[in-house]
Amino acid sequence: MVNDLGLLRDRRFTLLLSARTISVLGSAFAPVALAFGVLGLPGADATTLSVVLTAESLPMVVFMLVGGVIADRFPRQRVMMAGESINALAFLALAAMMLVGWTPLPALAAAAAASGLAMAVLFPALTGIIPEVVPADRLQTGNALLGLGANVSRVAGAVLGGGTVLLLGGGWALAVSGAMFATAAVLIALLRLERGERPADGSGSVLADLRDGWREFSSRQWIWVVVAQFSVLVMAMQAGHGVLGPLLAKESLGGPAAWSAFLVGEAVGTLVGVLVSLRLRPRRPILLGTLLCLPTALPYVLLGLDAPLWAIVGGSFVLGICFDVFGVLWQTTMQREVPAESLSRVSAYDALGSLMFGPIGLMLAGPVAALVGAETALLGCAAIVVLSTLAALTSPGVRNLRAPQPEPPEPPGQFGRPEPVSG
């Protein structure tokens, strides 16, 4: 694997890595900048933030399958360029509105919706473009390096985003995000993929392809059970991360700096999770991954109990580790168990199912906080995370799916197959 680090000398991979890292850095700026930019507007409250974040999240869910079809039928490089460009325009529009003081809620929601649409296009295109850039025998290393760059960006973005909001305000922080997305679009444009590396057109109708993907998805109990779990779990986490946490931070923890510390703790946890997952070889990967969802309720419990900030940040650190390891185990098992010709469509159903209730969490968070208080609402989020995970653990498919025994290593110093892919 050390020898594979020569991949960093490959011009196209370096461009993709740079574009992905800068794009994630822009995305890491966005939560703090958008949350406190909106909450800082005259007359804005938790419900205002719920509306804007729901407008961003809903198109991402609704158009995810369409994004997968687009990424299969058009050159993925161009699809990614378009997605990054739309994201840049959306965040620059949000920044301009806040800087000039013209912030009607419908306009803010429209710009946020454009960003959500961009993400629906970007996610499946990114998944598909990696094998077009990275040689098959170096795919694990390429995914690991992309994941490491993304996690470092999340740490840096959480720190720099909060500092930019404190020093310059939410509007300028959003402008920085927009500039980063624009830079990522330029880097993707420089990839210059060959014609033969572009995705081929689908052989049948879009509906027929989606039906085939659905059969592959629904025939595997472990997939649809965990996706059902995550549809509820993500709903709770969207409410906690998107609205309730920032609201509580503003009211009692010290504002943007405190929430940035929370996000930094989570991001540092993902870095540790990368290191753990590179060595981890569980016999039952989906069982372990599902069990690791239980500790992710910890930061919401601590927030709801008004724990000190250092303890809350520690809880977010645990959350980051657990979710990063889960992600590696999940992606590796998907790649091993699902036929290659169906993997993209199954992944699209996975993303759609996992995210589909997220907008509901964002939409309800503000009104529920107004009704029962942010602390009680966060404890409710923790309960939903735990109960949905316990329900998933009742599935025999989740508990019993076993990884194949690794083959003896061929050259000394290499891992046996299969190896986890970090992304």
ABEGO torsion letter per residue (X at the ends): XAAAAAAAABAAAAAAAAAAAAAAAAAAAAAAAAAAAAAABBGBBAAAAAAAAAAAAAAAAAAAAAAAAAAAABBAAAAAAAAAAAAAAAAAAAAAAAAAGBBBAAAAAAAAAAAAAAAAAAAAAAAAAAAAABBAAAAAAAAAAAAAAAAAAAAAAAAAAAAAAAAAEAAAAAAAAAAAAAAAAAAAAAAGBBAAABBBBBABBAAAAAAAAAAAAAABAAAAAAAAAAAAAAAAAAAAAAAAAAAAAAAAAGEAAAAAAAAAAAAAAAAAAAAAAAABBBABAAAAAAAAAAAAAAAAAAAAAGBBAAAAAAAAAAAAAAAAAAAAAAAAAAAAABBAAAAAAAAAAAAAAAAAAAAAAAAAAAAAAAAAEAAAAAAAAAAAAAAAAAAAAABAAAAABBBBBBBBBABBGBBBOBBBBBX
